[in-house]
Amino acid sequence: MTTTASRADRLPVLPGERLPRVESLTGLRWWAAFFVFAHHMTNLAPLPIHDFLQYGTSGVTFFFVLSGFVLTWSAQAGLPTRTFYWRRFARIWPAHAVALLLAVFVFYRVSPDPAEWWIKPLDLGILLLCLVLMHAWSNDPAILYGGNPASWTLSVEAFFYAYHPFAHRALSRLRTRGGLAFCALVLALGAGYRVAAYRWPEAVPVLSQPVLHSVAFLVGIGLAVALRAGWRPQIPVWAAFAVFGAGLFTIWYAGNHPSVVPLGTTLGLTHKEVLTALYGFVIVAVASRDLRGGRSWLRSRPLVALGHWSYAFYLVHATLLYAIREVSGSVRPVGWTNVAWYAVICALAVLASWLHYRFIEHPLERRLRHRGPRGLLPL
């Protein structure tokens, strides 16, 4: 008898077929969240490599690619669109709303001290936009990073969720080459826009964050379409990480020495698209290994648990960090001794994320999913 796992390893997905979970991607989520955390820590306890850690912000690019990939990989024929929307709402909104409430006490005051630049004047209009996840449509930093500063990515994700059912239906008939060609086209369009906006800023319109970051989400969809069509590249995961590390180092080096690296300026302009491709490469390598039944340290119990808590970790870590900064009063001098600060605050953030996941995120999601419209199969 052919099992679902063996079929997923080598054959296209049949209509209505349920696919195995790619659990290593859950473990991988933790490292992306930690990369974001490492960047934000430079605002409290910078390490000597703080200029490199600025690329920790690209962890959100990973999440956007992964979101498109996972939603498409797990999509099931016959699931009503309204059920998809309800489940996405249950997945992100309750945890977001509670994290926003906590963040207000850290990031807002009626009369903030100008020296504490991260604290903003209380603005109920901005907080309402944040609550309903519409704030990423503004490029005004006070609005875009309003409320819980991490939540702008959720506003972007809400846009992705809105069009995913339609994008998936339009692309689901593509085979492997079609899915990969779609990825290449999206990356080329994204890179072309970046270069054009730099060269002709007065003629090229400024796009909002949900539109700009759609490149990453659509690439994730295209990669999942290719794997659902039977594509199983045998890429050693260590090699995928090595390629990613080399690419990230090249982007960092080009940013500091644009005249030394060939096409250094262009690479700097299009680094988000390059990182999208690199993250996609890692995701495909990890997913393909899982589907072939290979062993993976990313599926270890501690990493899978951290991966499950990574959404909560992402939501609460900046709130905790800036609360500590307000109490401590100043940024620590640059040095390797700040690794101790990383360790302590990371441990506190992990504890807070576990509490958030255990008592807020997971139980509220389950309750809302149970009360919402029913579909044929869960996402």
PALO-564942 format. One record per residue: x, y, z of N, C-alpha, C in turn; residue in three letters. Coordinates in pm, whole numbers, plus 50000, padded with zeros to 5 digits. Example, Ala and Ser with C-alpha at 12.3 -4.5 7.8 and 13.67 -1.06 7.14 Angstrom:
% residues 2
513194943150780512304955050780513204967050780ala/512854977550708513674989450714512905000350787ser/
% end
This chain:
% residues 379
500854988150000500005000050000500885012450000met/500535022549921501285035049916500785044350024thr/501665048550111501275057450220501255071750172thr/500585080450252500545094550217501935100550215thr/502775096650312504125102150318504945098150197ala/504865085150157505655080950042505155087449915ser/503845089149903503325095949785503785110449782arg/503735117149897504175131149903505645132349870ala/506405121549891507835122149866508165122249717asp/507255116649633507685115049494506625117649389arg/505375119749427504315121249328503565134249349leu/502905139349242502055151149260500925148249357pro/500435158849421499355157449516498045155649441val/497265145649485495965143249424494905152049488leu/493815155349415492755163649473492205157349601pro/492095165149705491545160449831492515152749917gly/493745150349868494715142849945495275151250059glu/495405144850175495925151850292497425149550301arg/498175160250314499625159450311500215158950451leu/501385153150466502025152950597502525166650636pro/502595168850767503185181250817504685180950796arg/505245192650765506685193850750507185200150880val/507405191550979507615196251117508915203951135glu/509915201351050511175208651065510995223551044ser/510005227350965509755241650944509285248451072leu/508655240751160508255246351289509485249851371thr/510465240751373511715243751442512455255351380gly/512375256251248513065267051177512465280651213leu/511165280951243510505293551280511175299951401arg/511625291651495512245297151615513485305251580trp/514305299951491515555306951458515285320051387trp/514235320551306513865333251243513425343451348ala/512625338851445512185347851552513385352451635ala/514325343451660515505347151738516375357151662phe/516435356051530517195365451448516625379551463phe/515295380651463514645393651486514985398751626val/514905389951725515235393551863516675398651873phe/517605391751807519015395651813519225409851760ala/518475413451656518565427051605518015437151706his/516845434351762516235443851855517065445651981his/517825435652019518665436652138519765447152122met/520095450751999521115461051980520665474552035thr/519365476152060518865488552119518985488852271asn/519475477952327519695477352471521125473152505leu/521615462552441522935457052474523635452852345ala/524165462352269524735459052138526005450752147pro/526135441252056527355433352042528265440051938leu/529535436251933530425442051832529965439351688pro/529105429451667528605426451532527225432451510ile/526925443251580525575448951572525215453651431his/526215457851351525885462151215525465450351129asp/526005438551158525555426451087524175422151136phe/523935423451265522675418951322521495427451278leu/521765438951212520645446651158519845438451058gln/520475428350996519765419850902518855409750971tyr/518845410351105517855402451177516435406251141gly/516265418551092514925422551048514425413750934thr/515355407250863514935398650752514235386050801ser/514265383850933513485372650985512025373650948gly/511505385850936510105387350896509925383250750val/510955385250667510885380550528510755365350526thr/511525358650612511385344150624509955340350658phe/509365347350756508005344050796507015346150682phe/507225356250600506325358750488506445347550384phe/507685343350353507865332250260507245319650317val/507535316950445507015304850509505495304850513leu/504885316550536503435317450540502825313250407ser/503345318850297502825314950166503045300250139gly/504195295050180504505280950156503565271850235phe/503455274150366502675265250452501185265750417val/500655277650394499235278650361498915271350231leu/499835271850136499605265050008499855250150020thr/500885246150091501165231950109500025224950181trp/499435231550281498395225350362496975227550308ser/496855235050197495515238150144494785225450103ala/493495224950133492675213250100491515217250011gln/491275209049910490155211649821488845210849899ala/487945220049871486635219849934486515227850061gly/487615233650109487515241950229486915255450192leu/485765259250249485155272150215486075283850250pro/486025294050167486875305750190486555312150325thr/485285312550363484925318650491485545310950609arg/485665297650595486305289750699487785292850706thr/488425294250591489835298050587490045311350657phe/489205321250625489345334350688489155333450839tyr/488165325950883487895325051026489065318651100trp/489625308351041490745301451106491985310251111arg/492205318151008493345327551011493115338151119arg/491875342951130491535352651235491795346651372phe/491325334251393491515327651522492985325351550ala/493755323451445495185320451464495965332651511arg/495695344351455496575355751486495945366651571ile/494615368651563494075380751624493995380451777trp/493505369851841493425370451987494785372652053pro/495815365752007497155367652063497645381752037ala/497355386951918497735400651885497045410651976his/495755409052001494995418652081495525419452224ala/495845407952282496375407852418497765413952421val/498615410552324499955416252318499905431352297ala/498935436152220498765450452200498425457452331leu/497535451452407497145457352536498365458752627leu/499205448552630500415449252713501385459752661leu/501485460752528502445469952468502085484552494ala/500805487652506500375501552528501035507252653val/501185499052756501755503952882503255506552872phe/503905500952770505345502752752505635513652650val/504855514152542505195522752428504395535752421phe/503485538152516502655550252509502555557052646tyr/502525570352642502275578652760501445590652716arg/500755596652809500015608952778500995620152747val/502075621252823503115631352799504485624352804ser/504905618452695506165610852697507385619752711pro/508425614052768509715620752780510415620052644asp/510795631552584511455631252451512725623052449pro/513395621452563514615613452567514325598652547ala/513115594352579512725580452559511995579552424glu/512795578952318512285580452181511295569652141trp/511345558152206510455547052169509055548752229trp/508875558152321507575560352382506865571752308ile/505625569152266504885578652181503685584452256lys/503215596052211501995601652272500795592552247pro/499955591352344498795582652332497885587752221leu/497535578652129496695582252014495715570751991asp/494465572852028493465562252019493185558251874leu/493295567851782493065564751641494095554751588gly/495365557251621496415548051578496245534351643ile/495905534251770495715521551839494545513751780leu/493505520551738492385513751674492805507651540leu/493585515151463494105509651336494945497151362leu/495745497651468496555485951504495675474251544cys/494655477051621493775466451670493135458751555leu/492715466051450492045459551336493035456251224val/494335457851252495395453851159495305460851024leu/495155473851029495145481850906496315491650900met/497165491951003498165502451014499325501050916his/499565489150862500695487550769500435494150634ala/499225498650610498925505450483499435519850484trp/499895524550598500495537750607502005536250617ser/502745544850547504205545050557504715555150660asn/503795561650730504155570450840504625561750956asp/505875562951001506385554151106505545554151233pro/504955565751268504145566451389502935557251380ala/502445555051257501285546151236501765532051206ile/502715530851114503215517651072503715509551191leu/504475516051279505025509151396504255512651522tyr/503015516451505502195520151620501735507951698gly/501175510751818500695499851902501845491151947gly/501725478251924502835468951943503695469751816asn/504915474751823505705476951700505835464451613pro/505775452651674505895440351596504665437651510ala/503555444051541502305440051477502135445051334ser/503045453451285502915457751146502985445751052trp/503745435651090503835423751005502515415951003thr/501755416851112500455410151114499475417251022leu/499595430551014498775438150921499095434050777ser/500385431750750500795426950619500235412950594val/500345404250696499825390650682498325390450658glu/497595399550721496145400050700495825402250553ala/496615410650486496445412750343496735399950265phe/497795392850306498115380250241496965370350254phe/496425369350374495325360050397494115363550311tyr/493905376550290492735380850212492785375550069ala/493985375350009494025371149869494565356949848tyr/495015350249954495575336849934494615327049867his/493355325949911492475316149845492385318249695pro/492385330649651492255333549508493575331149435phe/494695334849499495995332349438496255317349427ala/495865309949529496075295349525495265288949414his/494015293049401493185287349293493765290449157arg/494295302449140494845306449011496125298948977ala/496905295249081498225289349057498275274249078leu/497235268549134497295254449175497445244849058ser/497085249048938497205240148822498615240248762arg/499465249148810500835249348759501575236848802leu/502505232548718503385221548754504685227148811arg/505685218748823506935223048885507565234848814thr/507715233748683508365244648609507545257448617arg/506235255948613505385267748621505495274648756gly/505525266748864505665272548997506985279749015gly/508075273648965509385279948977509495292248887leu/508905291548769508915303248680508145314748742ala/507055311548810506285321848878507135328548986phe/507895320449063508785326149166509795335749103cys/510405331348991511415339648924510805352648875ala/509585351948821508915363948771508625373748885leu/508125368748995507795377349109509055384049164val/510135376349176511395382049226511935392549130leu/511825390049000512305399748902511505412648908ala/510185411348923509345423348933509655431149060leu/509845424149170510175430849295511505438149288gly/512515431349233513835437649220513785449349123ala/513045447649014512915458448916512285470748976gly/511275468749061510645480249126511645487449216tyr/512435480049293513385486349384514385495049307arg/514905489649197515885497149118515225509449055val/514025507649001513335518848936512995529749037ala/512565525849157512235535749260513455543649303ala/514615537349297515865544149334516295553849223tyr/516175549649099516655557848987515685568948950arg/514405566248960513395576148920512375577949034trp/512815583249147511935584149264510715592949243pro/510835602849156509685611649135508635605349045glu/509025595648964508095589548870507485576548921ala/508175569749009507725556549056506945558349186val/505715553649194504915555449316505495547449432pro/505295552549552505735545749674504655535449712val/505055522949721504095512449753504015510349904leu/502885505449949502705502450091503395489250126ser/503595486950254504285474950300503585461950260gln/502255460950270501625448450228501885445050081pro/501935455049996502195452449854503665448849833val/504575456349895505995453649879506355439549926leu/505845435550040506205422550097505435411050034his/504525414049944503845403249873504805394949790ser/505945400749754506955393049681507315380449758val/507615381849886508015370449968506875360349981ala/505675365050005504535356150022504235348449893phe/504275355349780503985348749653505065338749615leu/506315341649650507385331849627507115319249709val/506675321049833506335309349915505235301149852gly/504225307749795503155300549725503725292849607ile/504545299449526505105292949407505945280749442gly/506745281649549507565270249589506695258549636leu/505645261549711504755250849756504025244349638ala/503625252349541502995246849421503935237149351val/505215240849342506205232149276506365219049353ala/506395219649487506535207349565505275198949559leu/504125205249556502875197649543502795190649408arg/503475196149308503495190049176504475178449166ala/505205175649275506105164249276507575167549277gly/507925180249280509335184249281509955180949415trp/511055173649415511745170149539513255171649519arg/513775183749520515215185649502515995179849620pro/517025172449592517825166349698518985175749734gln/518625186249802519585196249846520005193149989ile/521285190450014521705188450154521385200950237pro/520775198950350520355210350430521565218450475val/522675211650507523865219050547524325228250435trp/524195223450309524605231650194523665243650178ala/522365241450203521405252450194521725263350296ala/522065259150419522435268950521523745275950486phe/524675268450426525945274650386525715285050278ala/524855282050181524525291650075523855303950135val/522925301550228522255312950292523255321450368phe/524145315050446525135322650523526055330650433gly/526505324550323527375331650230526645343350165ala/525385341150131524595351950070524365363450166gly/524055360150292523825370550392525105378350418leu/526235371350426527505378250446527815387550328phe/527535382850206527795391050087526935403750088thr/525675402350128524785413950137525315423950239ile/525735418750356526285427550459527575434250411trp/528455426550348529725432250303529495442550193tyr/528565439650102528245449249995527675462050052ala/526905460950159526355472850221527415481950279gly/528525475950324529625483650382530705487250279asn/530785479650170531795482050066531145480749928his/530185489449895529445487949769530325488749645pro/531455495649653532305497049535533215484949515ser/533355476649618534235464949609533515452949550val/532285450749595531505439249548530905442449412val/531055433549312530415435949182528915437849198pro/528385448349134526965451749143526545454049289leu/527485459449369527215461449510526035470549538gly/525905481449462524785490549482523465483849447thr/523445476449336522225469449297521855458849401thr/522875451849452522615441849554522025448349679leu/522535460149715521985467149830520525471049809gly/520205475349689518835479449659517875467549660leu/518335456149615517455444549596517705433749701thr/518305437349814518675426949910517455419649966his/516305426149974515115419250025514685407949930lys/514785410549801514445400049704515485388749707glu/516765392549725517815382349735517585373849860val/517275380249972517005372850094515755364150081leu/514775369050008513585360849983513965347949911thr/514805349149808515255337249736516065328049826ala/516935333749909517765325549998516915318350102leu/515965325350161515075318850258514235308050190tyr/513765310850069513015300749996513835288349970gly/515105290349938516015279149913516145270450038phe/516305276650154516415269250279515115261750308val/513985268250291512685261950317512495249750230ile/512825250750102512675239450010513595227950051val/514835231050087515775220550128515275213250252ala/514815220850351514345214950476513065206850452val/512125212350375510865205350349511105192650270ala/511975193250171512245181450088512865170350172ser/513755173850262514355163550348513305156950436arg/512405164750493511335158950574510465149550492asp/510145153450370509285145250286509965132450241leu/511305132550237512045120350204512245111550326arg/511835116550444511995108850566513355110250630gly/514125120450593515455122250650515415127050794gly/516485124250866516585128751005516825143751009arg/516305150251114516415164851122516455169251267ser/517495176551304517565182251439516525192951459trp/515995198351349514955208551359513625202751408leu/513505189351403512295182851453512445178351598arg/513545182151663513715178351802512615184851887ser/512285178251996511175183052080511365197352130arg/512575200952179512735214952226512545225152115pro/513095222551995512965232251887511535233151834leu/510835221851829509445222351785508605230251885val/508885228252015508165236052117508465250852102ala/509735254452085510075268452065509435273851938leu/509355265451835508685269651712507215272651734gly/506565264351817505155266951848504995279951926his/505965283152009505895295552088506435307652013trp/506975305751893507685316551825506785328351791ser/505515325851760504615337051731504445345751855tyr/504205339251970504085346752095505405353652129ala/506525346752106507845352552131508015365252048phe/507645364451922507755376051834506895387651885tyr/505695384551936504785394951980505225401852109leu/505875394452199506115400052333507555404352356val/508505399852274509905402152311510285416952312his/509775424752213510135438952209509515446552327ala/508295442952364507645449252479508465446952605thr/508905434652625509725431452741511055438752736leu/511685438952619512995445052604512965460052636leu/511955467152582511895481552605511415484952745tyr/510655476152807510315478252947511575477553033ala/512455468053002513725466853075514605478953045ile/514595483552921515425495152888514945507552965arg/513635509252978513135520853052513565520353198glu/513555508453255513945506953395515455508753411val/516225502953317517685503553329518225517353297ser/517535524753211517865538753190518815542053078gly/519545532353023520485535752917520885523352840ser/521495525652723522025514752641523385510652696val/523635497752699524925492852747526015495852644arg/527255497552689528355499352593528505486952505pro/528965489152382529155478152290530225468652345val/529945455752345530935446052393530365432052399gly/531265422252404530825408252407530235404452542trp/530515412352645529885409452774528365410752768thr/527875417552666526415419052652525725405952614asn/526525395652582525915382552558525115378052680val/525585381852798524835378352920523455384652920ala/523365397352872522055403752860521175396252760trp/521765392152649521025384252550520445371752615tyr/521265364852691520835352252750519695354452850ala/519845364452937518825366853040517505371352978val/517575381052886516335386352828515685376152736ile/516515368352666515935357852582515195347652669cys/515795343852781515145334352871513825339852923ala/513815352752961512575358953009511535359552899leu/511985362552775511055363352663510485349652629ala/511315339252639510815325652615509785321852720val/510045325252846509075322552952507765329952926leu/507875342752889506675350552860505925344952740ala/506665340252639506005334852519505315321552552ser/505925313552638505255301152678503955304052752trp/503995313552844502785317252917501715322552822leu/502135330852728501205336552630500595325452545his/501425316252499500945305152415500025295852495tyr/500465292552615499755282552696498395287452745arg/498305300252783497085305052847496275314752763phe/496815319652651496085329252569495985324552425ile/497125323852357497115321152212496435307852179glu/496925296952235496435283652196494985281252240his/494625283752367493235281152406492215289952335pro/492545302752311491595311452242491445307352096leu/492545303352034492445298651895491545286351885glu/491755276851974490935264651970489455267851993arg/489185276952087487795280252117487135287151997arg/487845296451935487275303551820487105294251700leu/488075285551676487935276151564486735267051584arg/486505262951708485375253951737484035260851715his/483995273851742482725281151729482495286751590arg/483515286851507483405292951376482815283451274gly/482745287851147482225279251040483105267051022pro/482505255850990483215243350976483615240950830arg/484775234950812485235231150679485415216250672gly/485855211150558486025196850541487235191550615leu/488335199050609489585194550671490275206550732leu/490985204650843491685215950906492905220150828pro/493235233050840494475238050781495635234450872leu/
% end
